[in-house]
C-alpha cells in the first residue's frame, strides 16, 4: 500500500525511480521498504542477500548478493568461408573481444580453415588482444579464449602501462630522428601494437563496467562517471602513440639529416609535448587538479614552438621531400601536446569537486 512517504516515478521505458523515506527501528537501525511487485519481478525470496555499496556523491547502490555478473560473457561462434578477407575477420574478432565475449569459436563453412585465415587469427591474438590465447585448433576450427580477468589488471594499471609505452615511443622516435638511427625508428614502429593491445583491453573493461555500474570497483575505478573519462583519455594516449609512430616513419624517409638548428627546435617542441602528456596523466593518477590546469596553460606555448620550427624550416634550403617530412614531424609533436591538454581537461572534470571541497574545508 502506498503512503505519503513513498512515490514511484516512471523515468523511461527501462527505469522506474522510487522515492521513500528512511525510518528508524530498534536501537539506531534504519530501514527502507521495497515495493512488493519489484521483489516478485526479480524473483527474490525471504532471506535473499542484497549487496549495498556506498559511492561518491552521496550515492548508495544496491545489487543482488548472489549470481554476480562476471567480466567473462557468454561463448560465441562465427563461421568463415575461403573468400573471407583476413582484415574483415580480424575486425570482427576485435569487436567480439570488446563487447566482452570470453570464448570465440571460429569454424570454416567449407570444412578447412585456409592458411591465410589461420595466420590472421594468430596475428590478431598476438598483436591486439591482451590475455587472449588460441586454446584449441583443428583443420576446421579454432577457439580463442580470454584468460585474463579484471583483478589481475585494473583499468588504471593498464592505462599506466599503455602511457609508459607511448612515452618510450615518443622519446625513441625523436632520438632516432636526432641521431639518424634507422634501426631505432623501426623499433618504434614495431611496438606500436603494444599500445593498441592495452587500449582494446581498457575499452573491454570499461564496456563491462558501464553495463554493471554497481560493480565498477572491480575494474579499479571508483564511480561509473569515471568510465567515460578513462575512455576518452585512453583514446588520447592511443592517438599520441600513433603520432610518435608517424615521427619515426617520417624520419625513415628523410634523405638528409636535419641541421643542428632544426634539431634544437625539434627537441624543444618534443620535450614540452612529452612533459605535458606526462603531467596530464600524473594529474589523473594523483587526482591533482592544479597539475592538470598547468598543462592547459602551456597550450599556447606548444603552438609557439611549432611556429618557430616551421619558420626555420622555410628559411633553410631543404629538399622538397624532406621539407614535407619534417613539417609532418613538427605537426605530430604539436598534436601530442594538444592531446595532453585534452587529457588535462578531462582530469579537471574528474577532480574539480575534490578541489572545491578542499578549498572549502581550508
Secondary structure by P-SEA (a helix, b strand, c coil): cccccbbbbbccccbbbbbbbbbbccccbbbbbccaaaaaaacccccbbbbbbbbcccbbbbcccccccccccbbbbbbbcccccaaaaaaaaaaaaaacccbbbbbbccccccaaaaaaaaaaaaccccccccccccccbbbbbbccccccccaaaaaaaaaaaaaaaaaaaaaaaaaccaaaaaaaaaaaaaaaaaaaaaaaaaaaaaaccccccccccccccaaaaaaaaaaaaaaaaaaaaaaaaaaaaccccccaaaaaaaaaaaaaaaaaaaaaaaaaaaccaaaaaaaaaaaaaaaaaaaaaaaaaaaccccaaaaaaaaaaaaaaaaaaaaaaaaaaaaaaacaaaaaaaaaac
